[in-house]
Amino acid sequence: MNKWTCLCAGDILLRREGTTLSLPIGEEPPVALQPWNHVTTLPIGDDQLKVIHLDKPVVDEEGLEMMNLRASFDVLSAEDYNLAGKAAELIYWDQNTKFCGCCGAPMNFHTEISKRCTECGKEVWPQLATAVIVRVTRHTMLDGSPTEEILLVHANNFRRPYYGLVAGFVETGETLEEAVRREVHEETGLEITNILYFGSQPWPFPCGLMVGFTADYVSGDIHLQRSELTSGGWFTRDDLPPIPGHSSIARRLIDNWLNCPKKS
């Protein structure tokens, strides 16, 4: 059976059955396609994932509705959301590899996830932009009692007034741990230690992989990199500002800290 991931301008087409939303399923596409609509077919177990970029959003179709991909995290199953994210990344890659980067000739699909130049034969595959994100904590005294605090920042590109974690892209020639240490120092002026891997998350906005870490504060006062951050500071469990939604690894890192306090 096919699962259909039909996207248009950051929105994904979903099937509604009562209060349940899911990816459309069936042998035929859920909406009529045009001859120029390319369909990418990928195996998912014994079934197939069909990826389509729609020319315009679907409206007034019974049982179907469009939803922002990021917002769909809260309503889709983990499996469907991950498939939708994979589809979004493939569509972004397709749209940005129409022509060869070496000779400028048109690129054609060679396999479902690779293209080959029609002139020089150069082959390309989808690439990931790797980023790191880190939860930094410290132990301090507050009103005479030992307290653990977390470093939270508000980035210039946040669309909502919440505070998240220090994050940034890995540079060429860096290890992940070096990137963590550099980003914290560049954005806040702090020194850290005990950098430990926490987990990772595909981040299809547009084609990222977020790699999460934890770290301990060593020294320094906060000096924000204003080109990246608008505000930031240390917070206890009892005075947290608004934090990211459950769709992000940032929230997983924060929730893990909230639910597993360390002994001072």
FIDO-281138 format. One line per 5 residues: their letters; for each residue x, y, z of N, C-alpha, C. Coordinates in steps of 0.02 Angstrom, whole numbers, plus 50000, padded with zeros to 5 digits. Layout:
# residues N
A) X Y Z X Y Z X Y Z | ... .
# end
This chain:
# residues 264
MNKWT) 50043 49940 50000 50000 50000 50000 50044 50062 50000 | 50022 50114 49965 50060 50176 49960 50039 50225 50014 | 50089 50261 50042 50076 50320 50082 50095 50380 50040 | 50050 50429 50036 50061 50486 49992 50080 50547 50033 | 50137 50578 50016 50159 50640 50049 50158 50695 49996 .
CLCAG) 50105 50734 49996 50095 50787 49947 50105 50854 49981 | 50155 50892 49959 50172 50954 49992 50166 51013 49944 | 50150 51071 49974 50146 51133 49936 50163 51191 49983 | 50217 51226 49967 50236 51287 50004 50239 51277 50079 | 50269 51222 50101 50276 51210 50173 50218 51177 50207 .
DILLR) 50164 51164 50169 50106 51130 50197 50102 51059 50169 | 50074 51013 50208 50066 50944 50187 49993 50925 50185 | 49976 50884 50137 49907 50861 50129 49894 50802 50175 | 49841 50807 50217 49824 50755 50265 49753 50730 50254 | 49743 50668 50274 49677 50637 50272 49646 50643 50341 .
REGTT) 49583 50665 50344 49548 50671 50408 49494 50617 50412 | 49496 50580 50468 49443 50532 50484 49420 50547 50555 | 49365 50583 50561 49342 50606 50626 49391 50658 50653 | 49422 50644 50709 49471 50690 50738 49543 50669 50723 | 49551 50614 50685 49617 50587 50671 49643 50611 50604 .
LSLPI) 49706 50635 50604 49739 50656 50542 49797 50610 50528 | 49806 50593 50464 49860 50548 50444 49878 50561 50371 | 49932 50530 50349 49949 50534 50278 49899 50494 50237 | 49879 50518 50179 49834 50480 50135 49865 50413 50116 | 49823 50362 50111 49845 50294 50093 49803 50270 50035 .
GEEPP) 49834 50235 49987 49796 50206 49931 49841 50193 49872 | 49815 50156 49826 49852 50141 49764 49856 50202 49719 | 49804 50243 49719 49802 50302 49677 49815 50365 49718 | 49843 50418 49688 49855 50480 49725 49790 50509 49752 | 49793 50544 49808 49731 50570 49839 49700 50627 49799 .
VALQP) 49738 50660 49755 49712 50714 49713 49739 50703 49642 | 49706 50734 49595 49727 50728 49525 49795 50762 49515 | 49839 50729 49479 49905 50756 49465 49910 50780 49393 | 49957 50826 49383 49971 50850 49316 50027 50808 49285 | 50032 50807 49219 50083 50766 49186 50154 50783 49209 .
WNHVT) 50165 50846 49229 50232 50868 49248 50248 50856 49322 | 50200 50832 49361 50212 50818 49432 50256 50755 49438 | 50317 50764 49463 50362 50707 49471 50344 50671 49536 | 50339 50605 49532 50323 50563 49590 50385 50523 49607 | 50412 50535 49668 50468 50495 49693 50441 50438 49735 .
TLPIG) 50465 50377 49721 50441 50318 49757 50498 50289 49798 | 50485 50283 49864 50535 50256 49910 50505 50198 49949 | 50545 50146 49963 50518 50089 50002 50514 50107 50076 | 50460 50086 50108 50452 50091 50181 50426 50024 50205 | 50473 49980 50223 50454 49912 50240 50428 49876 50179 .
DDQLK) 50369 49847 50185 50338 49813 50128 50295 49859 50086 | 50291 49923 50107 50249 49971 50072 50292 50022 50035 | 50261 50074 50009 50297 50125 49972 50276 50195 49995 | 50323 50240 49994 50310 50311 50007 50312 50348 49940 | 50259 50384 49925 50255 50424 49864 50262 50497 49882 .
VIHLD) 50310 50531 49851 50326 50601 49867 50308 50644 49806 | 50267 50696 49819 50244 50739 49764 50246 50811 49786 | 50270 50855 49742 50265 50927 49752 50205 50953 49714 | 50154 50978 49750 50094 51004 49718 50104 51075 49694 | 50072 51093 49639 50077 51161 49611 50037 51211 49652 .
KPVVD) 49984 51188 49683 49942 51233 49723 49910 51193 49779 | 49891 51227 49834 49862 51191 49890 49794 51160 49872 | 49777 51107 49907 49713 51073 49897 49661 51105 49942 | 49605 51124 49913 49550 51155 49951 49484 51121 49931 | 49438 51121 49978 49370 51096 49966 49369 51024 49941 .
EEGLE) 49415 50983 49966 49414 50911 49950 49391 50874 50013 | 49335 50839 50009 49308 50806 50067 49357 50755 50096 | 49368 50759 50162 49412 50713 50195 49486 50730 50190 | 49503 50786 50156 49572 50806 50149 49581 50878 50171 | 49639 50893 50200 49654 50962 50219 49730 50973 50220 .
MMNLR) 49749 51036 50209 49820 51054 50210 49837 51079 50281 | 49898 51064 50303 49922 51087 50368 49996 51103 50363 | 50018 51155 50399 50088 51171 50403 50127 51110 50428 | 50183 51096 50395 50222 51037 50413 50243 51037 50486 | 50269 51095 50510 50292 51098 50578 50235 51086 50627 .
ASFDV) 50176 51115 50613 50118 51106 50657 50092 51034 50656 | 50105 50998 50602 50080 50930 50597 50112 50883 50647 | 50169 50902 50676 50202 50860 50726 50156 50843 50783 | 50113 50890 50802 50070 50881 50860 50009 50838 50846 | 49997 50821 50783 49936 50783 50766 49950 50718 50731 .
LSAED) 50009 50712 50699 50025 50651 50663 50061 50601 50708 | 50058 50537 50689 50099 50488 50723 50173 50503 50708 | 50217 50479 50751 50289 50491 50741 50311 50464 50673 | 50285 50406 50653 50303 50377 50588 50283 50423 50530 | 50220 50446 50531 50196 50489 50477 50233 50555 50475 .
YNLAG) 50247 50584 50534 50282 50648 50534 50353 50641 50506 | 50387 50587 50524 50454 50577 50498 50454 50566 50422 | 50403 50531 50397 50397 50522 50325 50383 50588 50290 | 50340 50629 50321 50325 50694 50293 50387 50738 50290 | 50427 50736 50343 50489 50775 50344 50538 50752 50291 .
KAAEL) 50544 50686 50282 50588 50659 50230 50565 50683 50161 | 50499 50682 50150 50472 50705 50087 50487 50779 50075 | 50480 50819 50127 50494 50891 50120 50567 50903 50101 | 50613 50865 50130 50683 50873 50114 50698 50853 50043 | 50667 50799 50019 50678 50777 49950 50651 50828 49900 .
IYWDQ) 50594 50858 49916 50566 50909 49871 50611 50970 49870 | 50635 50991 49927 50681 51048 49930 50744 51034 49889 | 50771 50974 49896 50831 50954 49858 50816 50955 49783 | 50760 50928 49763 50741 50927 49692 50737 50998 49664 | 50705 51043 49701 50696 51111 49677 50762 51150 49671 .
NTKFC) 50812 51129 49710 50875 51165 49711 50931 51129 49673 | 50914 51078 49636 50964 51043 49595 50938 51033 49524 | 50907 51085 49497 50882 51081 49428 50938 51082 49377 | 50994 51115 49395 51049 51123 49348 51115 51103 49381 | 51161 51080 49341 51225 51056 49366 51267 51114 49394 .
GCCGA) 51297 51103 49451 51339 51154 49482 51407 51160 49449 | 51425 51112 49406 51490 51114 49372 51485 51146 49303 | 51436 51124 49263 51433 51149 49194 51369 51186 49177 | 51320 51185 49222 51258 51222 49212 51205 51186 49171 | 51219 51126 49148 51170 51089 49108 51114 51061 49152 .
PMNFH) 51057 51044 49123 51002 51016 49163 51021 50951 49197 | 50993 50940 49256 51002 50878 49293 50939 50835 49285 | 50948 50770 49276 50893 50723 49273 50899 50672 49330 | 50842 50646 49352 50843 50594 49402 50879 50533 49375 | 50926 50506 49414 50962 50445 49396 50934 50386 49436 .
TEISK) 50924 50397 49501 50886 50351 49543 50834 50393 49579 | 50797 50363 49625 50745 50401 49661 50776 50454 49706 | 50839 50445 49727 50871 50495 49770 50939 50516 49744 | 50946 50518 49679 51007 50546 49649 50991 50574 49581 | 51033 50622 49559 51025 50652 49493 51092 50649 49456 .
RCTEC) 51088 50651 49390 51148 50650 49349 51144 50705 49297 | 51199 50741 49288 51201 50795 49238 51195 50766 49168 | 51155 50798 49127 51144 50775 49058 51204 50788 49013 | 51251 50829 49036 51310 50844 48994 51374 50812 49022 | 51393 50831 49083 51458 50808 49109 51453 50745 49151 .
GKEVW) 51393 50723 49168 51384 50661 49204 51392 50666 49279 | 51402 50726 49306 51409 50734 49379 51346 50709 49414 | 51355 50671 49468 51299 50645 49507 51295 50681 49574 | 51234 50693 49597 51223 50726 49661 51169 50688 49699 | 51175 50692 49766 51127 50661 49812 51104 50713 49862 .
PQLAT) 51048 50702 49895 51027 50749 49948 51080 50755 50002 | 51092 50816 50025 51142 50828 50076 51109 50859 50138 | 51139 50845 50195 51114 50871 50259 51157 50928 50284 | 51125 50976 50315 51161 51029 50351 51160 51010 50424 | 51218 50992 50451 51222 50967 50520 51229 51025 50569 .
AVIVR) 51187 51025 50619 51189 51076 50671 51194 51043 50739 | 51222 51079 50788 51225 51055 50857 51182 51099 50901 | 51155 51070 50953 51116 51107 51002 51135 51079 51071 | 51143 51123 51121 51172 51101 51183 51135 51130 51243 | 51124 51087 51292 51096 51107 51357 51153 51117 51405 .
VTRHT) 51163 51179 51426 51217 51196 51473 51185 51209 51542 | 51211 51176 51593 51186 51186 51661 51244 51202 51709 | 51226 51232 51765 51276 51247 51816 51245 51241 51885 | 51287 51231 51935 51265 51229 52004 51286 51295 52038 | 51240 51323 52076 51253 51386 52110 51215 51388 52176 .
MLDGS) 51223 51442 52212 51187 51451 52275 51134 51505 52265 | 51073 51491 52285 51019 51540 52280 50984 51544 52347 | 50986 51602 52377 50956 51612 52443 50984 51562 52494 | 51049 51549 52487 51081 51504 52535 51073 51430 52522 | 51037 51413 52468 51025 51342 52452 51057 51324 52386 .
PTEEI) 51086 51263 52379 51114 51242 52315 51060 51234 52263 | 51072 51261 52204 51023 51262 52150 51057 51246 52084 | 51021 51212 52041 51046 51199 51973 51009 51244 51924 | 51046 51275 51878 51017 51321 51829 51033 51298 51759 | 50990 51318 51712 50999 51302 51642 51008 51366 51602 .
LLVHA) 51051 51364 51552 51062 51422 51508 51011 51421 51452 | 50971 51474 51448 50920 51481 51396 50930 51547 51360 | 50918 51546 51295 50928 51606 51254 50869 51616 51206 | 50860 51678 51186 50810 51694 51134 50847 51717 51072 | 50841 51678 51019 50877 51693 50957 50838 51743 50915 .
NNFRR) 50874 51780 50875 50842 51831 50832 50792 51800 50783 | 50804 51738 50763 50760 51707 50712 50702 51669 50742 | 50693 51671 50809 50635 51638 50839 50572 51676 50819 | 50522 51640 50797 50459 51671 50778 50413 51684 50837 | 50427 51651 50893 50385 51658 50952 50428 51681 51010 .
PYYGL) 50398 51708 51063 50436 51736 51118 50460 51684 51168 | 50484 51626 51144 50509 51577 51190 50586 51578 51193 | 50612 51545 51244 50684 51539 51253 50704 51466 51239 | 50759 51458 51203 50783 51391 51186 50855 51382 51208 | 50889 51338 51173 50958 51320 51189 51006 51347 51137 .
VAGFV) 51068 51354 51156 51119 51376 51108 51126 51323 51054 | 51128 51346 50991 51132 51300 50935 51169 51334 50878 | 51194 51294 50831 51228 51323 50773 51252 51268 50728 | 51272 51287 50668 51294 51239 50618 51367 51219 50628 | 51380 51156 50612 51449 51130 50614 51488 51157 50554 .
ETGET) 51549 51180 50567 51591 51206 50514 51636 51153 50486 | 51660 51164 50425 51706 51117 50393 51768 51105 50437 | 51786 51042 50445 51845 51025 50483 51836 51021 50558 | 51774 51028 50582 51760 51026 50653 51732 50958 50674 | 51747 50938 50735 51709 50884 50766 51644 50914 50794 .
LEEAV) 51597 50871 50809 51535 50895 50839 51548 50929 50906 | 51593 50900 50946 51608 50928 51011 51641 50996 51005 | 51685 51004 50956 51717 51069 50944 51666 51121 50924 | 51617 51100 50884 51564 51146 50864 51523 51168 50924 | 51508 51122 50969 51470 51139 51030 51508 51191 51071 .
RREVH) 51572 51178 51083 51612 51224 51124 51618 51292 51090 | 51628 51293 51025 51635 51357 50989 51570 51397 50990 | 51514 51364 50977 51450 51400 50975 51433 51431 51042 | 51445 51394 51096 51430 51421 51163 51474 51481 51177 | 51538 51476 51160 51584 51532 51173 51567 51592 51129 .
EETGL) 51553 51580 51065 51538 51635 51020 51474 51672 51040 | 51423 51634 51058 51358 51664 51070 51348 51690 51141 | 51386 51663 51189 51375 51684 51259 51438 51703 51296 | 51497 51687 51269 51559 51701 51303 51577 51653 51358 | 51539 51599 51366 51550 51551 51421 51596 51494 51400 .
EITNI) 51630 51465 51449 51670 51405 51438 51633 51346 51469 | 51636 51289 51434 51598 51230 51457 51643 51168 51457 | 51620 51115 51489 51656 51052 51491 51605 50995 51494 | 51630 50933 51495 51587 50873 51500 51534 50872 51444 | 51556 50881 51383 51510 50881 51326 51492 50809 51309 .
LYFGS) 51428 50793 51316 51404 50725 51306 51347 50722 51256 | 51348 50671 51214 51295 50662 51164 51229 50644 51198 | 51175 50675 51174 51108 50663 51202 51063 50626 51152 | 51060 50650 51091 51016 50621 51041 51016 50664 50979 | 50978 50644 50929 50976 50683 50867 50905 50684 50839 .
QPWPF) 50894 50728 50792 50828 50736 50763 50833 50763 50692 | 50803 50729 50644 50798 50760 50577 50759 50825 50583 | 50781 50875 50548 50749 50941 50552 50739 50967 50481 | 50682 50951 50451 50671 50965 50380 50651 51037 50366 | 50689 51084 50392 50673 51156 50384 50736 51194 50363 .
PCGLM) 50767 51183 50304 50739 51138 50253 50771 51069 50250 | 50833 51060 50275 50866 50995 50264 50919 50983 50318 | 50899 50986 50380 50948 50983 50434 50947 50919 50474 | 51001 50909 50510 51005 50858 50561 51030 50892 50625 | 50987 50893 50676 51005 50924 50740 51034 50871 50786 .
VGFTA) 51095 50883 50810 51129 50836 50855 51133 50868 50924 | 51101 50837 50973 51095 50866 51039 51149 50843 51087 | 51171 50889 51130 51222 50875 51181 51201 50906 51247 | 51233 50882 51300 51230 50915 51365 51301 50936 51384 | 51306 50987 51426 51373 51011 51447 51366 51046 51514 .
DYVSG) 51422 51052 51549 51425 51086 51613 51462 51153 51606 | 51438 51203 51640 51470 51268 51642 51536 51264 51680 | 51587 51300 51654 51652 51304 51687 51665 51374 51713 | 51660 51425 51669 51678 51492 51690 51650 51543 51640 | 51653 51607 51661 51635 51662 51617 51569 51693 51635 .
DIHLQ) 51561 51756 51614 51498 51792 51620 51465 51795 51551 | 51399 51798 51551 51363 51798 51487 51373 51864 51451 | 51399 51859 51390 51405 51915 51344 51374 51893 51277 | 51313 51914 51264 51275 51888 51207 51302 51914 51141 | 51303 51870 51092 51319 51888 51024 51255 51918 50993 .
RSELT) 51252 51984 50991 51189 52018 50973 51167 52004 50901 | 51213 51985 50859 51193 51968 50790 51154 51903 50788 | 51158 51863 50842 51123 51799 50844 51068 51797 50897 | 51079 51830 50954 51034 51824 51011 51008 51891 51034 | 50946 51893 51055 50917 51954 51082 50921 51956 51158 .
SGGWF) 50919 51898 51190 50922 51895 51264 50941 51825 51286 | 50959 51818 51348 50978 51753 51375 50998 51758 51447 | 51000 51702 51482 51019 51702 51552 51013 51634 51583 | 51026 51631 51648 51020 51569 51687 50951 51566 51720 | 50920 51507 51718 50853 51498 51746 50851 51435 51788 .
TRDDL) 50812 51438 51842 50801 51379 51883 50738 51343 51858 | 50725 51285 51887 50665 51248 51868 50601 51285 51887 | 50606 51329 51935 50546 51363 51961 50532 51429 51925 | 50577 51452 51882 50566 51518 51851 50580 51516 51776 | 50561 51461 51743 50574 51454 51672 50531 51503 51631 .
PPIPG) 50560 51533 51579 50520 51572 51532 50483 51525 51484 | 50444 51551 51438 50414 51507 51387 50469 51468 51350 | 50458 51404 51338 50508 51361 51305 50479 51331 51242 | 50522 51302 51198 50497 51276 51134 50444 51221 51142 | 50406 51211 51089 50355 51159 51088 50385 51089 51085 .
HSSIA) 50343 51040 51091 50365 50971 51097 50394 50942 51032 | 50390 50979 50977 50414 50952 50913 50490 50955 50907 | 50524 50988 50953 50596 51000 50944 50638 50960 50993 | 50699 50946 50973 50747 50913 51018 50766 50960 51074 | 50760 51026 51063 50772 51074 51118 50725 51059 51176 .
RRLID) 50663 51047 51162 50614 51033 51215 50631 50966 51249 | 50652 50917 51211 50671 50853 51241 50729 50861 51289 | 50777 50902 51270 50835 50915 51313 50813 50951 51377 | 50769 51000 51370 50746 51037 51429 50703 50993 51474 | 50657 50955 51444 50614 50911 51483 50654 50859 51520 .
NWLNC) 50706 50833 51488 50749 50784 51521 50782 50814 51584 | 50802 50877 51579 50831 50912 51637 50779 50924 51691 | 50719 50943 51670 50666 50957 51719 50646 50893 51757 | 50646 50837 51722 50622 50776 51752 50676 50736 51789 | 50739 50753 51777 50794 50715 51808 50842 50763 51842 .
PKKS) 50822 50795 51895 50868 50842 51929 50929 50808 51957 | 50987 50841 51949 51049 50815 51977 51056 50836 52050 | 51092 50796 52087 51108 50815 52156 51165 50866 52157 | 51157 50917 52196 51210 50968 52200 51268 50941 52241 .
# end
